[in-house]
Amino acid sequence: MRGKDLITIGIFSAIYFVINFAFMITSGLSPYIWILYPGILSLFTGIPFMIMVSKVQKPFAVFIMGFITAFIYFATGQISALIILTFTLACIFAEAARFITKYKSFAGNTAAFVFFSLGMTGSPLPIWLFKESFFTRISKQGMPEAYVSTLKSISSPTMLIVMFAAPVVGGIIGSLIAKFLFKKHFEKAGIV
């Protein structure tokens, strides 16, 4: 990987993070937005992700993008150990999808983006994994009582399935939006 590739990854990682952070702020408006956040986010981040993978058709590009995102969240105190784990696993599967499809397949890059998007499930996942301690913690941090009680009431097993399905659906749609908007760019890179 050359310096130019690392700069490209860095630029598109920064764009991805800015979009990600903007939507993370809106998740405080409603518990539903927070649970569906990984799926909503993937609708809007398909463009920077897909352009980055079309420009850097080499191993570890997605892993570096995931590391940059996780590192920025960690540095700003917005990330837990769980999201680092989900992002790491997501990036491993994303890199495998790209490797298997030789980095130039739109379907392979879409699969990589779906896996990458699943990495963000580590944000709402503590609602189910650490239910009692999680709700105690967010209440102490000043989360409004109405928000906490609504979040408790909707944190069902069905909603957990929806939370995991949302980035899969959003990732596919986000990739298709990117393909539609940047078809010429993808054709030049040999992806379409």
Buried (B, 14 or more C-beta within 10 A) or exposed (E): EEEEBEEBBBBBBBBBBEBBBEBBEEBEEEBBBBBBBBBBBBBBBBBBBBBBBBBBBEEBBBBBBBBBBBBBBBEEEEBBEBBBBBBBBBBBBBBBBBEEBEBBBBEBBBBBBBBBBBBBBBBBBBBBEBEEEBBEEBBEEEBEEEBBEBBEEBBEEEBBEBBBEBBBBBBBBBBBBBBEBBEEBBEEBEBB
